[in-house]
Amino acid sequence: MFRRLCSLVLGVAIVAQTLPVSAQAQARRRRAAAPTGRFDVAPYRDAASRLIGAALADRAAWLRLAELTDTIGHRLSGSPQLERAIAWAVDRMTRDGLEHVRIEKVMVPKWVRGAERADILEPYPHAIAMLGLGDSVGTPPEGITAEVLVVSGFAQLDERASDARGRVVLLNVPFTTYDETMNVRVTGASRAARHGAVAMLIRSVGPNGLRLPHTGMLQYAADAPAIPAAAIASEDADRLQRMADRGDTVVVRLQMEARTDGDVESANVIGELRGRERPDEIVVVGGHLDSWDVGAGAQDDGGGCIATWEAVRLMKALGLRPRRTVRVVLFTNEENGTRGGTAYRDMHRAELAQHVAMLESDSGVFRPTGFGFTGSARARATVMVIASLLEGLGASTISAVGGGADIGPSVEAARIPALSLDVDGPYFQIHHTQADTVDKVDPRELATCVAAIAVMTYVLAEMPQRLGE
């Protein structure tokens, strides 16, 4: 990419020598106004090479992720496990020699899953693979026993509104993309409750496979009763669909001890590598330390936390202190509230104008392909040239949109350029399931994610001008 841009610039310069003076002046004005992205990455090639080499030299990132997930495990907001993870991260960042390591307190919701199960009682007994949805209410101790109404989506639910009263509604909506299908999980319980349903089940928001239910957050509407809600494996949703299609009367029993215990104290974890010339200008990188209470939160989002943290650790270890401060933030409560991202915005509002860029990793740590980017055309052009340093890793593509749930509040408040790590892998196959464990993380792919993040972050923090200027 850089070579092609240099060739284009050289060609323009040669042509300009043959133009009249007035035409040359006009051409210079046009070039000055246009976001050409003529940023010279040559001074950063040595540092990039060192960062990539160090990242790929060993399994340090994977071993740290294994330590987190093996010794602490899943980390739901408000849980003792999350608080242990916060203390662990502070200790390890301090040992790494990061600067100004600290926690910033955040009040987060505490939802407790409790014991849960779902069973088909009629026409044939069968246990259902299920997970209660985050923030769901529970059932009475004896559970809820009712006939099932299977519908293909909200439109069919509305058409069969009279049939929903007193029943458990199954929204059997096939997975397309996460953004499209997630709305069924988030709003489905209230949609069903408005029609008199006593509980809601959804087909898991994720690809079919291996009878894994996928949990995730729901939101209750103020104008509808709060009814229990759970996700079931696609195989069980298909079984219920076949029974309904045969005309069977299908009865299920749902038992959930879920409850919400109000707000409790948690924290974002922050560590820095202070800038040598402009320490008040900041590049933020990070992920969310909390996870759902199933699996071990390895891909979502322990890997994102470790990858961004390791990128900063490598700069420190290699003596690469950039002009600006690089700040790693491990956010709390992304999964069921995004309180950590909102709290960061509110606590740092006075300095948001000094944030040069924010980068989030929260799509897994599979093979990196590049970064999503949101910002000005001039800034995008610069980011594209920086990404040329990652061509050897196959991570040089800059896609249309960058950002994330945790950096989103700050990005929106101050119009900060936003990046997100793009990866290629079966993220949604294990997303929010028991299968999200460290064995699903390839050490080499994680190391390559570290390398890509480290190079992009270092150059953004080191370049003489602010991104976009």
FIBA-235418 format. One record per residue (C-alpha): residue in one letter; x, y, z. Coordinates in steps of 0.001 Angstrom, whole numbers, padded with zeros to 6 digits, always signed. Layout:
BEGIN
aXYZ
...
REM end
This chain:
BEGIN
m+000000+000000+000000
f+002757+002458+000934
r+004717+001762-002233
r+001667+002455-004397
l+001017+005736-002588
c+004641+006826-002972
s+004521+006065-006690
l+001395+008140-007054
v+002946+011102-005216
l+006094+010925-007358
g+004003+010898-010523
v+002066+013959-009426
a+005304+015823-008671
i+006736+015097-012123
v+003580+016282-013862
a+003485+019433-011708
q+006901+020508-013020
t+005407+020940-016494
l+002419+023051-015387
p+002259+026873-015416
v+002921+028512-012033
s-000753+029325-011468
a-001744+025747-012248
q+000929+024469-009866
a-000423+026715-007129
q-003947+025470-007750
a-002742+021879-007672
r-000955+022465-004358
r-004121+023956-002871
r-006169+020997-004043
r-003656+018552-002603
a-003559+020415+000702
a-007355+020274+000958
a-007606+016600-000025
p-007008+013791+002516
t-004259+012081+000568
g-002836+010053+003464
r+000754+010786+002353
f+002137+009710+005696
d+005669+008333+005637
v+005874+005085+007595
a+009546+004516+006798
p+010745+005946+010161
y+008574+003383+011968
r+009575+000230+010129
d+012305-000726+012587
a+010034-000297+015623
a+007249-002191+013857
s+009632-005028+013064
r+010786-005207+016668
l+007232-005233+018020
i+006129-007922+015579
g+009189-010035+016308
a+008691-009779+020070
a+004985-010572+019843
l+005566-013671+017730
a+008610-014884+019650
d+006771-016803+022363
r+003406-017718+023897
a+003471-015033+026584
a+000057-013608+025705
w-001602-017034+025556
l-000029-018116+028842
r-001352-015000+030546
l-004819-015586+029101
a-004662-019201+030297
e-003738-017991+033776
l-006717-015647+033836
t-009226-018183+032571
d-007870-021233+034428
t-007422-019665+037863
i-010343-017215+037853
g-012691-018437+035147
h-015843-016621+034095
r-016294-013086+035404
l-019891-011868+035543
s-020448-008331+036813
g-020933-008288+040564
s-019346-011713+041046
p-016392-012590+043299
q-014617-013899+040187
l-014662-010482+038510
e-013308-008806+041624
r-010482-011371+041768
a-009741-010687+038108
i-009532-006957+038778
a-007063-007472+041622
w-005077-009924+039471
a-004839-007449+036593
v-003633-004648+038874
d-000954-006936+040305
r+000259-008167+036920
m+000267-004701+035333
t+002323-003412+038240
r+004796-006284+037834
d+005012-005459+034120
g+006227-001986+035003
l+003265-000129+033538
e+002804+003331+034999
h-000015+004903+036977
v-001686+001517+037417
r-005009+002016+039160
i-008650+001124+039417
e-011528+003498+038819
k-014625+002436+040716
v-017854+001719+038859
m-021243+000662+040219
v-022546-002332+038246
p-025709-004468+038322
k-025505-007837+040070
w-027570-010510+038339
v-027435-014055+039712
r-028354-016990+037484
g-029076-019643+040078
a-030187-023171+039220
e-032157-023549+035995
r-033544-026158+033646
a-036128-026667+030952
d-037897-029891+029971
i-040421-031060+027412
l-043143-032892+029349
e-045539-033722+026500
p-045799-035417+024076
y-042449-037026+024916
p-040204-036237+027922
h-036959-034602+026859
a-034450-032301+028568
i-033800-029010+026769
a-030318-027467+026555
m-030930-023936+027839
l-029365-020878+029427
g-031359-018137+031109
l-030910-014730+029512
g-028993-012142+031475
d-031145-009886+033684
s-034112-012235+033331
v-036478-012658+036242
g-036905-016121+037684
t-039853-018461+037780
p-041791-019508+040879
p-039938-022275+042761
e-042130-024940+041170
g-041433-023502+037734
i-043809-022591+034929
t-045597-025394+033093
a-047447-024416+029934
e-048074-025226+026298
v-045581-023909+023779
l-046435-021579+020915
v-043719-021752+018251
v-043459-018693+015990
s-040945-017715+013332
g-040547-014111+014437
f-042254-010984+015678
a-044602-010754+012698
q-046021-014223+013283
l-046187-013566+017024
d-048372-010532+016373
e-050542-012516+013957
r-051109-015208+016592
a-051449-012852+019542
s-054568-014565+020863
d-052769-017937+020891
a-049910-016578+023014
r-051936-015910+026163
g-050970-018300+028942
r-048317-020014+026852
v-044544-020206+026640
v-043607-018518+023375
l-040654-019880+021419
l-039224-017346+018983
n-037578-019751+016544
v-035690-017168+014483
p-032726-018551+012485
f-029373-016860+013049
t-028273-014574+010208
t-025851-012036+011651
y-025422-011083+015273
d-026539-007490+014731
e-029711-008609+012966
t-030718-011490+015254
m-029690-009959+018592
n-032824-007795+018679
v-034941-010930+019125
r-033043-011766+022308
v-033021-008220+023650
t-036701-007336+023120
g-038441-010677+022647
a-039605-011188+026241
s-041530-007938+026348
r-043009-008524+022888
a-044317-011902+024042
a-045491-010568+027416
r-047650-007916+025755
h-049657-010769+024229
g-050063-012554+027562
a-047210-015088+027342
v-046017-016467+030688
a-042412-017076+029548
m-040262-016739+026460
l-037723-019021+024825
i-035552-018027+021889
r-033482-020020+019453
s-029907-019211+020465
v-028312-016232+018763
g-025481-018056+017041
p-024759-020597+014309
n-026151-024097+014646
g-023881-026668+016168
l-023037-028969+019049
r-026238-028240+021004
l-024809-025146+022667
p-027228-022562+024048
h-025996-018959+023912
t-026826-016571+026737
g-026856-012759+026493
m-028617-009737+027860
l-032301-008876+027495
q-034080-005621+028233
y-037568-005399+029686
a-039882-002669+028403
a-041626-000541+031002
d-045067-001155+029452
a-045011-004975+029646
p-044791-007569+032439
a-041331-008988+033115
i-041512-012695+032269
p-038780-015351+032522
a-036708-015756+029367
a-034105-018259+028211
a-032161-019287+025131
i-032285-022877+023924
a-029970-024783+021612
s-030880-024719+017933
e-031333-028497+017956
d-033983-028220+020673
a-035682-025332+018885
d-035873-027500+015768
r-037328-030392+017776
l-040067-028154+019179
q-040718-026795+015687
r-041150-030308+014274
m-043549-031243+017057
a-045622-028132+016446
d-045644-028772+012684
r-047020-032280+013328
g-049856-030773+015317
d-048646-032109+018678
t-049642-030359+021882
v-046240-029495+023334
v-045945-028795+027061
v-042753-027594+028714
r-041675-026795+032245
l-039207-023927+032810
q-037475-023496+036179
m-035165-020526+036835
e-033836-019154+040118
a-032573-015975+038432
r-032630-012774+040449
t-031142-009264+040492
d-029509-008092+043722
g-029139-004414+042840
d-025923-002490+042183
v-022537-003374+043654
e-019061-001884+043367
s-016690-002928+040580
a-013952-001114+038680
n-012195-000400+035409
v-008485-001284+035482
i-006053+001208+033943
g-002334+001117+033243
e-000213+003458+031140
l+003003+003982+029266
r+003457+007722+029687
g+004376+009736+026616
r+007865+011176+026477
e+006902+014510+024845
r+003112+014888+024936
p+001953+012847+027933
d-001391+014649+028061
e-002325+013345+024603
i-003657+009811+024905
v-004202+006727+022762
v-006532+004277+024532
v-006558+000531+023855
g-008554-002106+025682
g-011301-004683+026019
h-013784-005755+028694
l-012691-007851+031636
d-016162-009069+032609
s-017759-012047+030891
w-020897-014110+031088
d-021046-016724+033822
v-020575-019669+031459
g-017381-020885+029813
a-014376-018815+030842
g-014670-015681+028725
a-011524-016485+026742
q-012529-015102+023335
d-015151-012763+024825
d-013255-010843+025966
g-010308-012092+027953
g-008341-012347+024720
g-009087-008738+023794
c-007928-007556+027223
i-004712-009561+027049
a-003944-008596+023426
t-004218-004851+024065
w-002439-005060+027408
e+000378-007169+025927
a+000836-004617+023132
v+001604-001938+025731
r+003791-004280+027768
l+005911-004997+024708
m+006485-001293+024060
k+007683-000964+027641
a+009883-004056+027428
l+011491-002933+024156
g+012136+000611+025362
l+009748+002050+022758
r+008257+004998+024624
p+006155+006995+022155
r+005531+010731+022152
r+002016+010322+023529
t+000659+008299+026405
v-000704+004859+025621
r-003397+003865+028108
v-004764+000336+028400
v-008243+000108+029928
l-009858-003146+031007
f-013508-002159+031176
t-016063-003651+033540
n-019712-004589+032865
e-019810-004604+029077
e-022008-007691+028941
n-025052-006533+030886
g-024929-002781+031191
t-021826-001113+029649
r-021404+000779+032902
g-017611+000671+032579
g-017572+002466+029246
t-020035+005082+030460
a-018089+005614+033674
y-014825+006083+031759
r-016438+008799+029650
d-017810+010570+032714
m-014600+010327+034765
h-012393+011515+031900
r-014718+013993+030247
a-012347+016904+030863
e-009517+015176+028948
l-011493+013509+026149
a-010452+016270+023758
q-006876+015095+024304
h-007703+011522+023262
v-006028+011028+019894
a-007635+007644+019184
m-009387+004770+020945
l-009014+001112+019943
e-011155-001770+021186
s-010668-005510+020752
d-013955-007362+021353
s-014545-009707+018416
g-012264-012511+019489
v-008566-013052+018911
f-008613-015226+015820
r-006468-014457+012747
p-006371-010652+012444
t-007259-009123+009075
g-006866-005450+009969
f-008948-002825+011715
g-012303-001182+011426
f-012016+002595+011484
t-014392+005484+012096
g-013075+009007+011687
s-012322+011691+009132
a-011250+010880+005594
r-007822+012363+006291
a-007420+010215+009399
r-008563+007111+007500
a-005962+007727+004817
t-003233+007884+007465
v-004466+004729+009180
m-004434+002913+005851
v-000793+003815+005315
i+000114+002755+008864
a-001623-000550+008186
s+000783-001176+005309
l+003297-002085+008013
l+001071-005098+008738
e+000929-006519+005217
g+003312-009323+006175
l+000852-010395+008875
g-002135-010282+006532
a-003635-007595+008779
s-003518-004481+006596
t-007202-004114+005610
i-009033-001080+006985
s-012783-001648+006949
a-015631+000821+007010
v-016577+001066+010697
g-014556+000920+013903
g-015434+001243+017551
g-017046-000826+020273
a-019474-000830+023157
d-016896+000241+025747
i-015187+003049+023862
g-018445+004119+022232
p-019618+006594+024910
s-016298+008478+024845
v-015964+008320+021062
e-019439+009763+020613
a-018994+012458+023262
a-015759+013857+021807
r-015750+012615+018191
i-012595+010604+018830
p-011218+008476+015966
a-012181+004869+016738
l-010626+001554+015751
s-011570-002057+016357
l-009543-005177+015668
d-010992-007188+012769
v-010461-010964+012856
d-011447-014011+010832
g-012707-016915+012929
p-015779-018722+014292
y-016423-016195+017049
f-020191-016551+017206
q-019972-020339+017296
i-018767-020113+020921
h-019927-016591+021823
h-021728-016538+025212
t-021511-020334+025591
q-019880-022896+027832
a-017375-023499+025019
d-015649-020106+025355
t-012509-021510+026931
v-008810-020921+026335
d-008358-024066+024233
k-010377-022250+021536
v-007617-019611+021330
d-004710-020393+019010
p-001476-019048+020568
r-000096-017925+017191
e-003285-016116+016226
l-003381-014336+019578
a+000271-013349+019189
t-000466-011965+015719
c-003333-009913+017164
v-000888-008513+019719
a+001563-007619+016956
a-001065-005831+014855
i-002409-003851+017811
a+001091-002966+019013
v+002229-001584+015657
m-000935+000418+014996
t-001004+001819+018529
y+002682+002686+018641
v+002610+004644+015390
l-000578+006512+016372
a+001107+007503+019616
e+004520+008285+018097
m+003742+010171+014862
p+004582+013906+015034
q+001071+015154+014219
r-002182+014044+015804
l-004222+011609+013785
g-006348+013509+011302
e-004252+016692+011317
REM end
